[in-house]
Amino acid sequence: MIDALGRPQSVLLLGGTSEIGLAIVRALPQDRVRRVVLAGRDRGRLEAVGRQLTGASSAHRPQPGPTVEVVELDAVVTDSHAEVVDAVFDAGDVDVTVVAVGALGDQAAAEADPALAVRSGETNFVGPLSLMLHVGRRLRAQGHGVLVV
């Protein structure tokens, strides 16, 4: 639950190994963040990132970091999105959800191969759209929260 000073205590990062997404998570008030959920395709990379987030860091954070949960999620498998999002929210409030799913593509290759362009659209537009709609539904139901895109 967002505290009385407006500081979030729980974060869901969709695209849990995204450099930009992780920079956003790290920029949040670290003394208040208690729960971070990393959602993505590569469990091993997610767990490695989670270990970095839970470790103590110098003078800025003398205590260990937040509890980190890892959730497997493939942005293009939209049939799984409701189940994944519901499981995360059922386990506790989510104050901030950061959508950082996507993949950089090759413009020339996508123009030459329509199937590649469609796959890129599924990864970068359709998948995130589905995730945002499911997260929005749960944020409205819990009565608070922020969606960062």
N, CA, C and O atoms as a GROMACS GRO file, in nm:
protein
  596
    1MET      N    1   0.084  -0.118   0.000
    1MET     CA    2   0.000   0.000   0.000
    1MET      C    3   0.089   0.123   0.000
    1MET      O    4   0.187   0.129   0.074
    2ILE      N    5   0.055   0.220  -0.081
    2ILE     CA    6   0.128   0.346  -0.084
    2ILE      C    7   0.116   0.410   0.055
    2ILE      O    8   0.006   0.421   0.109
    3ASP      N    9   0.230   0.452   0.112
    3ASP     CA   10   0.226   0.504   0.249
    3ASP      C   11   0.167   0.645   0.255
    3ASP      O   12   0.131   0.702   0.152
    4ALA      N   13   0.157   0.700   0.373
    4ALA     CA   14   0.093   0.830   0.394
    4ALA      C   15   0.165   0.944   0.323
    4ALA      O   16   0.106   1.049   0.299
    5LEU      N   17   0.290   0.924   0.289
    5LEU     CA   18   0.366   1.027   0.219
    5LEU      C   19   0.367   1.005   0.068
    5LEU      O   20   0.437   1.074  -0.005
    6GLY      N   21   0.288   0.907   0.021
    6GLY     CA   22   0.278   0.881  -0.121
    6GLY      C   23   0.388   0.795  -0.178
    6GLY      O   24   0.406   0.789  -0.299
    7ARG      N   25   0.464   0.728  -0.090
    7ARG     CA   26   0.574   0.644  -0.136
    7ARG      C   27   0.526   0.501  -0.154
    7ARG      O   28   0.462   0.445  -0.065
    8PRO      N   29   0.556   0.440  -0.270
    8PRO     CA   30   0.512   0.303  -0.295
    8PRO      C   31   0.590   0.202  -0.212
    8PRO      O   32   0.708   0.222  -0.180
    9GLN      N   33   0.522   0.093  -0.179
    9GLN     CA   34   0.586  -0.016  -0.105
    9GLN      C   35   0.595  -0.144  -0.188
    9GLN      O   36   0.665  -0.237  -0.149
   10SER      N   37   0.523  -0.149  -0.300
   10SER     CA   38   0.528  -0.269  -0.384
   10SER      C   39   0.531  -0.230  -0.531
   10SER      O   40   0.464  -0.136  -0.574
   11VAL      N   41   0.610  -0.305  -0.608
   11VAL     CA   42   0.632  -0.275  -0.749
   11VAL      C   43   0.624  -0.403  -0.830
   11VAL      O   44   0.679  -0.506  -0.792
   12LEU      N   45   0.554  -0.396  -0.943
   12LEU     CA   46   0.551  -0.504  -1.041
   12LEU      C   47   0.623  -0.452  -1.164
   12LEU      O   48   0.583  -0.351  -1.222
   13LEU      N   49   0.729  -0.522  -1.205
   13LEU     CA   50   0.803  -0.486  -1.325
   13LEU      C   51   0.775  -0.589  -1.432
   13LEU      O   52   0.824  -0.701  -1.427
   14LEU      N   53   0.694  -0.550  -1.530
   14LEU     CA   54   0.665  -0.635  -1.646
   14LEU      C   55   0.776  -0.612  -1.747
   14LEU      O   56   0.789  -0.504  -1.804
   15GLY      N   57   0.856  -0.716  -1.769
   15GLY     CA   58   0.981  -0.701  -1.842
   15GLY      C   59   1.092  -0.691  -1.739
   15GLY      O   60   1.172  -0.597  -1.739
   16GLY      N   61   1.094  -0.790  -1.650
   16GLY     CA   62   1.173  -0.785  -1.527
   16GLY      C   63   1.322  -0.776  -1.541
   16GLY      O   64   1.391  -0.757  -1.441
   17THR      N   65   1.377  -0.788  -1.663
   17THR     CA   66   1.521  -0.772  -1.681
   17THR      C   67   1.553  -0.647  -1.763
   17THR      O   68   1.668  -0.624  -1.799
   18SER      N   69   1.452  -0.568  -1.793
   18SER     CA   70   1.471  -0.446  -1.871
   18SER      C   71   1.558  -0.347  -1.795
   18SER      O   72   1.532  -0.318  -1.678
   19GLU      N   73   1.661  -0.296  -1.861
   19GLU     CA   74   1.750  -0.198  -1.798
   19GLU      C   75   1.672  -0.072  -1.758
   19GLU      O   76   1.692  -0.019  -1.649
   20ILE      N   77   1.584  -0.027  -1.846
   20ILE     CA   78   1.506   0.093  -1.817
   20ILE      C   79   1.410   0.065  -1.701
   20ILE      O   80   1.399   0.146  -1.609
   21GLY      N   81   1.342  -0.049  -1.706
   21GLY     CA   82   1.251  -0.085  -1.597
   21GLY      C   83   1.321  -0.095  -1.464
   21GLY      O   84   1.270  -0.048  -1.362
   22LEU      N   85   1.438  -0.157  -1.463
   22LEU     CA   86   1.514  -0.172  -1.338
   22LEU      C   87   1.564  -0.037  -1.288
   22LEU      O   88   1.570  -0.015  -1.166
   23ALA      N   89   1.598   0.054  -1.378
   23ALA     CA   90   1.640   0.188  -1.335
   23ALA      C   91   1.523   0.259  -1.266
   23ALA      O   92   1.543   0.331  -1.168
   24ILE      N   93   1.403   0.239  -1.316
   24ILE     CA   94   1.285   0.299  -1.253
   24ILE      C   95   1.265   0.240  -1.114
   24ILE      O   96   1.241   0.313  -1.018
   25VAL      N   97   1.275   0.108  -1.103
   25VAL     CA   98   1.258   0.043  -0.972
   25VAL      C   99   1.362   0.094  -0.874
   25VAL      O  100   1.330   0.122  -0.759
   26ARG      N  101   1.486   0.106  -0.919
   26ARG     CA  102   1.593   0.152  -0.830
   26ARG      C  103   1.578   0.298  -0.792
   26ARG      O  104   1.629   0.341  -0.689
   27ALA      N  105   1.508   0.377  -0.875
   27ALA     CA  106   1.488   0.519  -0.846
   27ALA      C  107   1.379   0.544  -0.742
   27ALA      O  108   1.368   0.654  -0.689
   28LEU      N  109   1.299   0.442  -0.714
   28LEU     CA  110   1.194   0.456  -0.612
   28LEU      C  111   1.258   0.463  -0.473
   28LEU      O  112   1.369   0.415  -0.455
   29PRO      N  113   1.189   0.522  -0.376
   29PRO     CA  114   1.246   0.534  -0.241
   29PRO      C  115   1.278   0.395  -0.183
   29PRO      O  116   1.188   0.324  -0.137
   30GLN      N  117   1.403   0.358  -0.185
   30GLN     CA  118   1.444   0.223  -0.147
   30GLN      C  119   1.419   0.190   0.000
   30GLN      O  120   1.411   0.073   0.036
   31ASP      N  121   1.408   0.291   0.084
   31ASP     CA  122   1.382   0.262   0.224
   31ASP      C  123   1.237   0.221   0.248
   31ASP      O  124   1.204   0.175   0.357
   32ARG      N  125   1.150   0.237   0.148
   32ARG     CA  126   1.008   0.203   0.164
   32ARG      C  127   0.965   0.082   0.081
   32ARG      O  128   0.869   0.014   0.118
   33VAL      N  129   1.033   0.053  -0.028
   33VAL     CA  130   0.991  -0.057  -0.115
   33VAL      C  131   1.015  -0.189  -0.043
   33VAL      O  132   1.128  -0.222  -0.006
   34ARG      N  133   0.908  -0.263  -0.024
   34ARG     CA  134   0.915  -0.390   0.049
   34ARG      C  135   0.902  -0.512  -0.041
   34ARG      O  136   0.953  -0.619  -0.010
   35ARG      N  137   0.832  -0.496  -0.155
   35ARG     CA  138   0.803  -0.609  -0.243
   35ARG      C  139   0.824  -0.566  -0.388
   35ARG      O  140   0.770  -0.466  -0.434
   36VAL      N  141   0.905  -0.646  -0.459
   36VAL     CA  142   0.926  -0.625  -0.602
   36VAL      C  143   0.894  -0.756  -0.671
   36VAL      O  144   0.944  -0.861  -0.632
   37VAL      N  145   0.810  -0.749  -0.773
   37VAL     CA  146   0.778  -0.867  -0.855
   37VAL      C  147   0.838  -0.844  -0.992
   37VAL      O  148   0.806  -0.747  -1.061
   38LEU      N  149   0.927  -0.935  -1.031
   38LEU     CA  150   0.990  -0.929  -1.162
   38LEU      C  151   0.922  -1.031  -1.252
   38LEU      O  152   0.923  -1.151  -1.221
   39ALA      N  153   0.862  -0.987  -1.360
   39ALA     CA  154   0.792  -1.076  -1.452
   39ALA      C  155   0.860  -1.075  -1.588
   39ALA      O  156   0.882  -0.969  -1.646
   40GLY      N  157   0.894  -1.193  -1.636
   40GLY     CA  158   0.961  -1.202  -1.766
   40GLY      C  159   0.978  -1.346  -1.809
   40GLY      O  160   0.932  -1.438  -1.743
   41ARG      N  161   1.046  -1.364  -1.922
   41ARG     CA  162   1.059  -1.496  -1.982
   41ARG      C  163   1.172  -1.580  -1.926
   41ARG      O  164   1.158  -1.702  -1.914
   42ASP      N  165   1.282  -1.519  -1.890
   42ASP     CA  166   1.403  -1.593  -1.854
   42ASP      C  167   1.418  -1.600  -1.702
   42ASP      O  168   1.470  -1.507  -1.640
   43ARG      N  169   1.373  -1.710  -1.644
   43ARG     CA  170   1.375  -1.725  -1.498
   43ARG      C  171   1.516  -1.706  -1.442
   43ARG      O  172   1.532  -1.641  -1.339
   44GLY      N  173   1.615  -1.759  -1.507
   44GLY     CA  174   1.752  -1.747  -1.457
   44GLY      C  175   1.798  -1.602  -1.448
   44GLY      O  176   1.856  -1.559  -1.348
   45ARG      N  177   1.772  -1.526  -1.554
   45ARG     CA  178   1.810  -1.383  -1.552
   45ARG      C  179   1.727  -1.307  -1.450
   45ARG      O  180   1.779  -1.219  -1.381
   46LEU      N  181   1.598  -1.339  -1.438
   46LEU     CA  182   1.513  -1.274  -1.338
   46LEU      C  183   1.566  -1.299  -1.198
   46LEU      O  184   1.571  -1.208  -1.116
   47GLU      N  185   1.604  -1.424  -1.169
   47GLU     CA  186   1.656  -1.457  -1.036
   47GLU      C  187   1.787  -1.385  -1.008
   47GLU      O  188   1.811  -1.341  -0.895
   48ALA      N  189   1.872  -1.372  -1.110
   48ALA     CA  190   1.999  -1.299  -1.091
   48ALA      C  191   1.972  -1.153  -1.059
   48ALA      O  192   2.036  -1.096  -0.971
   49VAL      N  193   1.879  -1.092  -1.131
   49VAL     CA  194   1.842  -0.952  -1.104
   49VAL      C  195   1.782  -0.941  -0.963
   49VAL      O  196   1.810  -0.846  -0.890
   50GLY      N  197   1.700  -1.039  -0.927
   50GLY     CA  198   1.640  -1.038  -0.794
   50GLY      C  199   1.745  -1.042  -0.684
   50GLY      O  200   1.730  -0.974  -0.582
   51ARG      N  201   1.850  -1.121  -0.702
   51ARG     CA  202   1.958  -1.126  -0.603
   51ARG      C  203   2.026  -0.990  -0.590
   51ARG      O  204   2.065  -0.951  -0.480
   52GLN      N  205   2.042  -0.920  -0.701
   52GLN     CA  206   2.102  -0.787  -0.696
   52GLN      C  207   2.013  -0.690  -0.617
   52GLN      O  208   2.062  -0.609  -0.539
   53LEU      N  209   1.882  -0.700  -0.639
   53LEU     CA  210   1.790  -0.608  -0.572
   53LEU      C  211   1.777  -0.635  -0.423
   53LEU      O  212   1.751  -0.543  -0.345
   54THR      N  213   1.793  -0.759  -0.381
   54THR     CA  214   1.774  -0.792  -0.240
   54THR      C  215   1.899  -0.769  -0.156
   54THR      O  216   1.891  -0.762  -0.034
   55GLY      N  217   2.013  -0.756  -0.220
   55GLY     CA  218   2.137  -0.735  -0.147
   55GLY      C  219   2.145  -0.597  -0.086
   55GLY      O  220   2.086  -0.502  -0.137
   56ALA      N  221   2.218  -0.587   0.024
   56ALA     CA  222   2.238  -0.456   0.086
   56ALA      C  223   2.329  -0.373  -0.003
   56ALA      O  224   2.416  -0.427  -0.071
   57SER      N  225   2.309  -0.243  -0.003
   57SER     CA  226   2.396  -0.157  -0.081
   57SER      C  227   2.447  -0.043   0.005
   57SER      O  228   2.369   0.022   0.075
   58SER      N  229   2.570  -0.018   0.001
   58SER     CA  230   2.643   0.089   0.069
   58SER      C  231   2.563   0.173   0.167
   58SER      O  232   2.474   0.123   0.236
   59ALA      N  233   2.594   0.299   0.174
   59ALA     CA  234   2.530   0.388   0.272
   59ALA      C  235   2.387   0.424   0.235
   59ALA      O  236   2.310   0.466   0.321
   60HIS      N  237   2.350   0.409   0.108
   60HIS     CA  238   2.216   0.445   0.065
   60HIS      C  239   2.110   0.348   0.117
   60HIS      O  240   1.994   0.386   0.137
   61ARG      N  241   2.149   0.224   0.139
   61ARG     CA  242   2.053   0.126   0.188
   61ARG      C  243   2.126   0.029   0.281
   61ARG      O  244   2.169  -0.077   0.237
   62PRO      N  245   2.140   0.065   0.408
   62PRO     CA  246   2.214  -0.020   0.500
   62PRO      C  247   2.144  -0.153   0.529
   62PRO      O  248   2.211  -0.252   0.561
   63GLN      N  249   2.013  -0.158   0.519
   63GLN     CA  250   1.940  -0.283   0.539
   63GLN      C  251   1.926  -0.356   0.406
   63GLN      O  252   1.938  -0.296   0.300
   64PRO      N  253   1.901  -0.488   0.414
   64PRO     CA  254   1.877  -0.563   0.291
   64PRO      C  255   1.760  -0.503   0.214
   64PRO      O  256   1.674  -0.436   0.272
   65GLY      N  257   1.760  -0.528   0.084
   65GLY     CA  258   1.656  -0.475  -0.003
   65GLY      C  259   1.523  -0.544   0.015
   65GLY      O  260   1.502  -0.618   0.111
   66PRO      N  261   1.434  -0.520  -0.078
   66PRO     CA  262   1.298  -0.573  -0.070
   66PRO      C  263   1.292  -0.723  -0.094
   66PRO      O  264   1.389  -0.784  -0.140
   67THR      N  265   1.179  -0.780  -0.062
   67THR     CA  266   1.152  -0.918  -0.102
   67THR      C  267   1.127  -0.916  -0.252
   67THR      O  268   1.052  -0.832  -0.302
   68VAL      N  269   1.190  -1.006  -0.323
   68VAL     CA  270   1.174  -1.011  -0.468
   68VAL      C  271   1.110  -1.144  -0.506
   68VAL      O  272   1.154  -1.251  -0.466
   69GLU      N  273   1.004  -1.133  -0.586
   69GLU     CA  274   0.937  -1.250  -0.640
   69GLU      C  275   0.963  -1.254  -0.790
   69GLU      O  276   0.971  -1.150  -0.855
   70VAL      N  277   0.976  -1.374  -0.844
   70VAL     CA  278   0.998  -1.394  -0.987
   70VAL      C  279   0.878  -1.466  -1.043
   70VAL      O  280   0.834  -1.568  -0.990
   71VAL      N  281   0.823  -1.411  -1.153
   71VAL     CA  282   0.706  -1.468  -1.218
   71VAL      C  283   0.737  -1.483  -1.366
   71VAL      O  284   0.782  -1.389  -1.432
   72GLU      N  285   0.713  -1.602  -1.418
   72GLU     CA  286   0.736  -1.624  -1.561
   72GLU      C  287   0.621  -1.564  -1.640
   72GLU      O  288   0.504  -1.585  -1.609
   73LEU      N  289   0.657  -1.488  -1.745
   73LEU     CA  290   0.559  -1.419  -1.827
   73LEU      C  291   0.617  -1.401  -1.967
   73LEU      O  292   0.730  -1.355  -1.984
   74ASP      N  293   0.538  -1.438  -2.066
   74ASP     CA  294   0.574  -1.413  -2.205
   74ASP      C  295   0.472  -1.315  -2.260
   74ASP      O  296   0.353  -1.346  -2.265
   75ALA      N  297   0.517  -1.198  -2.300
   75ALA     CA  298   0.427  -1.091  -2.342
   75ALA      C  299   0.340  -1.132  -2.460
   75ALA      O  300   0.227  -1.084  -2.473
   76VAL      N  301   0.388  -1.219  -2.546
   76VAL     CA  302   0.309  -1.254  -2.665
   76VAL      C  303   0.208  -1.364  -2.638
   76VAL      O  304   0.122  -1.390  -2.723
   77VAL      N  305   0.215  -1.428  -2.523
   77VAL     CA  306   0.118  -1.533  -2.488
   77VAL      C  307   0.006  -1.465  -2.409
   77VAL      O  308  -0.002  -1.479  -2.287
   78THR      N  309  -0.078  -1.393  -2.479
   78THR     CA  310  -0.179  -1.309  -2.414
   78THR      C  311  -0.283  -1.391  -2.337
   78THR      O  312  -0.346  -1.339  -2.245
   79ASP      N  313  -0.302  -1.517  -2.374
   79ASP     CA  314  -0.397  -1.600  -2.301
   79ASP      C  315  -0.356  -1.623  -2.156
   79ASP      O  316  -0.439  -1.659  -2.073
   80SER      N  317  -0.228  -1.603  -2.125
   80SER     CA  318  -0.179  -1.625  -1.988
   80SER      C  319  -0.181  -1.497  -1.904
   80SER      O  320  -0.160  -1.504  -1.783
   81HIS      N  321  -0.204  -1.384  -1.964
   81HIS     CA  322  -0.188  -1.256  -1.893
   81HIS      C  323  -0.282  -1.241  -1.774
   81HIS      O  324  -0.238  -1.198  -1.667
   82ALA      N  325  -0.407  -1.273  -1.790
   82ALA     CA  326  -0.503  -1.257  -1.678
   82ALA      C  327  -0.458  -1.341  -1.559
   82ALA      O  328  -0.459  -1.294  -1.446
   83GLU      N  329  -0.419  -1.464  -1.584
   83GLU     CA  330  -0.378  -1.554  -1.476
   83GLU      C  331  -0.254  -1.501  -1.404
   83GLU      O  332  -0.249  -1.502  -1.281
   84VAL      N  333  -0.155  -1.456  -1.480
   84VAL     CA  334  -0.031  -1.406  -1.420
   84VAL      C  335  -0.057  -1.280  -1.339
   84VAL      O  336  -0.014  -1.269  -1.224
   85VAL      N  337  -0.128  -1.183  -1.398
   85VAL     CA  338  -0.156  -1.057  -1.329
   85VAL      C  339  -0.240  -1.083  -1.204
   85VAL      O  340  -0.213  -1.027  -1.098
   86ASP      N  341  -0.342  -1.167  -1.217
   86ASP     CA  342  -0.426  -1.196  -1.100
   86ASP      C  343  -0.346  -1.261  -0.988
   86ASP      O  344  -0.367  -1.228  -0.871
   87ALA      N  345  -0.255  -1.352  -1.021
   87ALA     CA  346  -0.174  -1.417  -0.918
   87ALA      C  347  -0.087  -1.316  -0.844
   87ALA      O  348  -0.073  -1.324  -0.722
   88VAL      N  349  -0.029  -1.222  -0.916
   88VAL     CA  350   0.056  -1.120  -0.853
   88VAL      C  351  -0.028  -1.032  -0.759
   88VAL      O  352   0.012  -1.008  -0.646
   89PHE      N  353  -0.143  -0.985  -0.806
   89PHE     CA  354  -0.227  -0.898  -0.724
   89PHE      C  355  -0.294  -0.975  -0.610
   89PHE      O  356  -0.315  -0.918  -0.503
   90ASP      N  357  -0.326  -1.101  -0.632
   90ASP     CA  358  -0.385  -1.181  -0.524
   90ASP      C  359  -0.286  -1.202  -0.409
   90ASP      O  360  -0.328  -1.223  -0.294
   91ALA      N  361  -0.156  -1.197  -0.439
   91ALA     CA  362  -0.054  -1.216  -0.336
   91ALA      C  363  -0.028  -1.089  -0.255
   91ALA      O  364   0.042  -1.094  -0.154
   92GLY      N  365  -0.084  -0.976  -0.297
   92GLY     CA  366  -0.066  -0.851  -0.224
   92GLY      C  367  -0.084  -0.731  -0.314
   92GLY      O  368  -0.072  -0.741  -0.436
   93ASP      N  369  -0.113  -0.617  -0.252
   93ASP     CA  370  -0.130  -0.493  -0.328
   93ASP      C  371  -0.009  -0.464  -0.415
   93ASP      O  372   0.104  -0.499  -0.381
   94VAL      N  373  -0.034  -0.400  -0.527
   94VAL     CA  374   0.072  -0.351  -0.614
   94VAL      C  375   0.053  -0.201  -0.627
   94VAL      O  376  -0.049  -0.155  -0.679
   95ASP      N  377   0.150  -0.125  -0.580
   95ASP     CA  378   0.141   0.020  -0.582
   95ASP      C  379   0.183   0.079  -0.717
   95ASP      O  380   0.121   0.173  -0.766
   96VAL      N  381   0.287   0.023  -0.775
   96VAL     CA  382   0.339   0.073  -0.902
   96VAL      C  383   0.362  -0.046  -0.994
   96VAL      O  384   0.426  -0.144  -0.956
   97THR      N  385   0.310  -0.036  -1.116
   97THR     CA  386   0.339  -0.134  -1.220
   97THR      C  387   0.413  -0.063  -1.331
   97THR      O  388   0.366   0.037  -1.385
   98VAL      N  389   0.530  -0.115  -1.365
   98VAL     CA  390   0.612  -0.060  -1.472
   98VAL      C  391   0.604  -0.156  -1.591
   98VAL      O  392   0.636  -0.274  -1.578
   99VAL      N  393   0.561  -0.104  -1.706
   99VAL     CA  394   0.554  -0.185  -1.827
   99VAL      C  395   0.680  -0.157  -1.908
   99VAL      O  396   0.697  -0.048  -1.963
  100ALA      N  397   0.768  -0.256  -1.913
  100ALA     CA  398   0.895  -0.242  -1.984
  100ALA      C  399   0.919  -0.364  -2.072
  100ALA      O  400   1.032  -0.410  -2.088
  101VAL      N  401   0.810  -0.417  -2.129
  101VAL     CA  402   0.821  -0.531  -2.219
  101VAL      C  403   0.842  -0.480  -2.360
  101VAL      O  404   0.790  -0.376  -2.398
  102GLY      N  405   0.918  -0.553  -2.436
  102GLY     CA  406   0.940  -0.517  -2.575
  102GLY      C  407   1.074  -0.566  -2.622
  102GLY      O  408   1.155  -0.617  -2.544
  103ALA      N  409   1.095  -0.552  -2.751
  103ALA     CA  410   1.221  -0.594  -2.810
  103ALA      C  411   1.257  -0.497  -2.921
  103ALA      O  412   1.172  -0.456  -2.999
  104LEU      N  413   1.383  -0.461  -2.927
  104LEU     CA  414   1.430  -0.378  -3.036
  104LEU      C  415   1.430  -0.462  -3.163
  104LEU      O  416   1.466  -0.579  -3.162
  105GLY      N  417   1.392  -0.401  -3.269
  105GLY     CA  418   1.388  -0.474  -3.396
  105GLY      C  419   1.480  -0.412  -3.498
  105GLY      O  420   1.550  -0.314  -3.471
  106ASP      N  421   1.478  -0.471  -3.614
  106ASP     CA  422   1.557  -0.424  -3.726
  106ASP      C  423   1.459  -0.371  -3.830
  106ASP      O  424   1.386  -0.448  -3.891
  107GLN      N  425   1.458  -0.242  -3.849
  107GLN     CA  426   1.361  -0.176  -3.938
  107GLN      C  427   1.365  -0.236  -4.079
  107GLN      O  428   1.260  -0.271  -4.133
  108ALA      N  429   1.484  -0.248  -4.138
  108ALA     CA  430   1.495  -0.298  -4.274
  108ALA      C  431   1.446  -0.442  -4.283
  108ALA      O  432   1.378  -0.479  -4.379
  109ALA      N  433   1.481  -0.523  -4.183
  109ALA     CA  434   1.437  -0.663  -4.185
  109ALA      C  435   1.286  -0.673  -4.172
  109ALA      O  436   1.224  -0.756  -4.239
  110ALA      N  437   1.227  -0.589  -4.088
  110ALA     CA  438   1.081  -0.592  -4.070
  110ALA      C  439   1.010  -0.547  -4.196
  110ALA      O  440   0.904  -0.600  -4.230
  111GLU      N  441   1.066  -0.450  -4.266
  111GLU     CA  442   1.005  -0.405  -4.390
  111GLU      C  443   1.013  -0.512  -4.498
  111GLU      O  444   0.924  -0.523  -4.583
  112ALA      N  445   1.120  -0.592  -4.496
  112ALA     CA  446   1.138  -0.697  -4.596
  112ALA      C  447   1.060  -0.823  -4.562
  112ALA      O  448   1.032  -0.903  -4.651
  113ASP      N  449   1.025  -0.843  -4.437
  113ASP     CA  450   0.959  -0.966  -4.393
  113ASP      C  451   0.836  -0.930  -4.310
  113ASP      O  452   0.847  -0.906  -4.190
  114PRO      N  453   0.718  -0.927  -4.373
  114PRO     CA  454   0.596  -0.891  -4.300
  114PRO      C  455   0.571  -0.978  -4.177
  114PRO      O  456   0.519  -0.929  -4.077
  115ALA      N  457   0.605  -1.106  -4.182
  115ALA     CA  458   0.584  -1.194  -4.066
  115ALA      C  459   0.669  -1.147  -3.948
  115ALA      O  460   0.624  -1.151  -3.834
  116LEU      N  461   0.791  -1.103  -3.976
  116LEU     CA  462   0.877  -1.049  -3.871
  116LEU      C  463   0.818  -0.921  -3.813
  116LEU      O  464   0.822  -0.899  -3.692
  117ALA      N  465   0.763  -0.837  -3.900
  117ALA     CA  466   0.701  -0.714  -3.854
  117ALA      C  467   0.581  -0.743  -3.764
  117ALA      O  468   0.560  -0.674  -3.664
  118VAL      N  469   0.502  -0.844  -3.799
  118VAL     CA  470   0.386  -0.882  -3.718
  118VAL      C  471   0.432  -0.934  -3.582
  118VAL      O  472   0.374  -0.899  -3.479
  119ARG      N  473   0.537  -1.018  -3.579
  119ARG     CA  474   0.589  -1.068  -3.451
  119ARG      C  475   0.638  -0.952  -3.364
  119ARG      O  476   0.617  -0.952  -3.243
  120SER      N  477   0.701  -0.854  -3.427
  120SER     CA  478   0.746  -0.736  -3.353
  120SER      C  479   0.627  -0.660  -3.296
  120SER      O  480   0.631  -0.612  -3.182
  121GLY      N  481   0.520  -0.649  -3.374
  121GLY     CA  482   0.399  -0.582  -3.326
  121GLY      C  483   0.335  -0.655  -3.210
  121GLY      O  484   0.284  -0.593  -3.117
  122GLU      N  485   0.338  -0.787  -3.216
  122GLU     CA  486   0.283  -0.867  -3.105
  122GLU      C  487   0.364  -0.845  -2.978
  122GLU      O  488   0.308  -0.833  -2.869
  123THR      N  489   0.495  -0.840  -2.991
  123THR     CA  490   0.583  -0.822  -2.875
  123THR      C  491   0.575  -0.680  -2.819
  123THR      O  492   0.572  -0.662  -2.697
  124ASN      N  493   0.572  -0.581  -2.906
  124ASN     CA  494   0.585  -0.443  -2.863
  124ASN      C  495   0.454  -0.367  -2.846
  124ASN      O  496   0.451  -0.261  -2.784
  125PHE      N  497   0.344  -0.420  -2.902
  125PHE     CA  498   0.217  -0.349  -2.894
  125PHE      C  499   0.105  -0.435  -2.837
  125PHE      O  500   0.042  -0.399  -2.737
  126VAL      N  501   0.080  -0.548  -2.900
  126VAL     CA  502  -0.034  -0.632  -2.858
  126VAL      C  503  -0.012  -0.687  -2.717
  126VAL      O  504  -0.101  -0.678  -2.632
  127GLY      N  505   0.104  -0.743  -2.692
  127GLY     CA  506   0.133  -0.798  -2.558
  127GLY      C  507   0.124  -0.693  -2.449
  127GLY      O  508   0.053  -0.714  -2.351
  128PRO      N  509   0.195  -0.580  -2.463
  128PRO     CA  510   0.184  -0.476  -2.361
  128PRO      C  511   0.041  -0.423  -2.345
  128PRO      O  512  -0.001  -0.394  -2.233
  129LEU      N  513  -0.033  -0.410  -2.455
  129LEU     CA  514  -0.172  -0.365  -2.446
  129LEU      C  515  -0.253  -0.459  -2.358
  129LEU      O  516  -0.327  -0.415  -2.270
  130SER      N  517  -0.240  -0.588  -2.383
  130SER     CA  518  -0.312  -0.687  -2.303
  130SER      C  519  -0.273  -0.677  -2.156
  130SER      O  520  -0.360  -0.677  -2.068
  131LEU      N  521  -0.144  -0.669  -2.129
  131LEU     CA  522  -0.097  -0.660  -1.991
  131LEU      C  523  -0.149  -0.535  -1.922
  131LEU      O  524  -0.192  -0.541  -1.807
  132MET      N  525  -0.146  -0.420  -1.992
  132MET     CA  526  -0.194  -0.296  -1.932
  132MET      C  527  -0.344  -0.303  -1.900
  132MET      O  528  -0.387  -0.251  -1.798
  133LEU      N  529  -0.421  -0.366  -1.986
  133LEU     CA  530  -0.564  -0.378  -1.960
  133LEU      C  531  -0.590  -0.465  -1.837
  133LEU      O  532  -0.677  -0.432  -1.755
  134HIS      N  533  -0.517  -0.574  -1.823
  134HIS     CA  534  -0.534  -0.661  -1.706
  134HIS      C  535  -0.487  -0.592  -1.579
  134HIS      O  536  -0.553  -0.602  -1.475
  135VAL      N  537  -0.375  -0.523  -1.586
  135VAL     CA  538  -0.325  -0.449  -1.468
  135VAL      C  539  -0.423  -0.337  -1.432
  135VAL      O  540  -0.453  -0.318  -1.314
  136GLY      N  541  -0.472  -0.265  -1.531
  136GLY     CA  542  -0.567  -0.157  -1.505
  136GLY      C  543  -0.691  -0.207  -1.434
  136GLY      O  544  -0.743  -0.142  -1.344
  137ARG      N  545  -0.739  -0.323  -1.476
  137ARG     CA  546  -0.856  -0.385  -1.412
  137ARG      C  547  -0.828  -0.410  -1.264
  137ARG      O  548  -0.912  -0.381  -1.179
  138ARG      N  549  -0.711  -0.462  -1.234
  138ARG     CA  550  -0.678  -0.493  -1.095
  138ARG      C  551  -0.649  -0.367  -1.014
  138ARG      O  552  -0.684  -0.361  -0.896
  139LEU      N  553  -0.587  -0.266  -1.073
  139LEU     CA  554  -0.563  -0.141  -1.002
  139LEU      C  555  -0.696  -0.074  -0.965
  139LEU      O  556  -0.711  -0.024  -0.854
  140ARG      N  557  -0.791  -0.074  -1.058
  140ARG     CA  558  -0.922  -0.017  -1.027
  140ARG      C  559  -0.988  -0.094  -0.913
  140ARG      O  560  -1.046  -0.033  -0.824
  141ALA      N  561  -0.978  -0.225  -0.916
  141ALA     CA  562  -1.041  -0.308  -0.812
  141ALA      C  563  -0.977  -0.284  -0.675
  141ALA      O  564  -1.047  -0.283  -0.574
  142GLN      N  565  -0.845  -0.263  -0.671
  142GLN     CA  566  -0.781  -0.242  -0.540
  142GLN      C  567  -0.795  -0.098  -0.495
  142GLN      O  568  -0.775  -0.068  -0.377
  143GLY      N  569  -0.828  -0.007  -0.585
  143GLY     CA  570  -0.859   0.130  -0.546
  143GLY      C  571  -0.740   0.225  -0.542
  143GLY      O  572  -0.757   0.341  -0.503
  144HIS      N  573  -0.623   0.180  -0.580
  144HIS     CA  574  -0.506   0.268  -0.584
  144HIS      C  575  -0.400   0.203  -0.671
  144HIS      O  576  -0.408   0.085  -0.706
  145GLY      N  577  -0.301   0.282  -0.705
  145GLY     CA  578  -0.189   0.231  -0.782
  145GLY      C  579  -0.160   0.316  -0.904
  145GLY      O  580  -0.244   0.395  -0.948
  146VAL      N  581  -0.041   0.296  -0.958
  146VAL     CA  582   0.008   0.374  -1.072
  146VAL      C  583   0.058   0.278  -1.177
  146VAL      O  584   0.121   0.177  -1.146
  147LEU      N  585   0.029   0.310  -1.302
  147LEU     CA  586   0.078   0.233  -1.417
  147LEU      C  587   0.177   0.321  -1.492
  147LEU      O  588   0.141   0.428  -1.541
  148VAL      N  589   0.302   0.276  -1.500
  148VAL     CA  590   0.408   0.351  -1.567
  148VAL      C  591   0.439   0.280  -1.698
  148VAL      O  592   0.472   0.161  -1.700
  149VAL      N  593   0.429   0.354  -1.808
  149VAL     CA  594   0.454   0.295  -1.940
  149VAL      C  595   0.562   0.375  -2.010
  149VAL      O  596   0.599   0.343  -2.123
   0.00000   0.00000   0.00000
